[in-house]
Amino acid sequence: MPAHERMLGLAAARGYDLTGHRAVQVGPDLLERANVILAMDRAVLTELRGQMDADVPPQVRPLPRRPGRA
């Protein structure tokens, strides 16, 4: 499934083109096997951190702005 329109806009504002991205639902399996998960905003970041297993948390952080972007 293509990325949500809101995510496309948030990514574009940070200098990222997600038009070729395919979204997936984040669940326990993905959280266990991911090395890094980038959240598009603080609400998503908070939700993801709430789903993580405290014993083996992946790196979950906000999507950084690309260099040269405000």
C-alpha positions as CSV (number, residue, x, y, z in Angstrom):
1,M,0.0,0.0,0.0
2,P,1.4,3.5,-0.8
3,A,2.4,5.8,2.0
4,H,-0.4,7.8,3.6
5,E,-0.9,11.3,2.1
6,R,0.0,12.9,5.5
7,M,3.3,11.0,5.6
8,L,4.1,12.0,2.0
9,G,3.6,15.6,3.0
10,L,5.6,15.4,6.2
11,A,8.5,13.6,4.5
12,A,8.5,16.1,1.6
13,A,8.7,19.0,4.1
14,R,11.9,17.3,5.4
15,G,13.3,16.8,2.0
16,Y,12.4,13.1,1.5
17,D,10.5,11.7,-1.5
18,L,8.4,8.8,-0.4
19,T,6.3,8.4,-3.6
20,G,7.8,5.0,-4.2
21,H,7.5,3.8,-0.6
22,R,5.1,1.1,0.4
23,A,3.6,1.3,3.9
24,V,3.4,-1.6,6.2
25,Q,1.6,-1.9,9.6
26,V,4.1,-1.9,12.5
27,G,3.6,-4.8,14.8
28,P,5.6,-6.9,17.2
29,D,7.4,-8.9,14.5
30,L,8.7,-5.7,12.8
31,L,9.7,-4.1,16.1
32,E,11.7,-7.3,17.0
33,R,13.6,-7.5,13.7
34,A,14.2,-3.8,12.9
35,N,17.5,-2.1,13.5
36,V,16.1,1.4,13.1
37,I,12.6,2.7,12.9
38,L,12.0,6.4,11.9
39,A,8.8,8.0,13.0
40,M,7.3,10.8,10.9
41,D,6.1,12.8,14.0
42,R,6.0,12.8,17.8
43,A,2.6,11.1,17.9
44,V,3.8,8.1,15.9
45,L,7.1,8.1,17.9
46,T,5.1,7.9,21.2
47,E,2.8,5.1,19.8
48,L,5.8,3.0,18.6
49,R,7.7,3.4,21.8
50,G,4.5,2.2,23.6
51,Q,4.5,-1.0,21.5
52,M,8.2,-1.9,22.1
53,D,9.4,-4.8,24.2
54,A,11.5,-3.1,26.9
55,D,14.0,-6.0,26.8
56,V,15.1,-5.5,23.2
57,P,14.1,-2.1,21.9
58,P,15.1,-1.1,18.4
59,Q,16.4,2.3,17.7
60,V,13.2,4.4,17.4
61,R,13.7,8.1,16.6
62,P,12.1,10.9,14.7
63,L,12.8,11.2,11.0
64,P,15.7,13.7,10.8
65,R,15.6,16.7,8.5
66,R,17.9,16.5,5.6
67,P,20.9,18.8,5.6
68,G,20.1,22.3,4.3
69,R,16.4,22.1,5.3
70,A,14.9,24.3,8.0
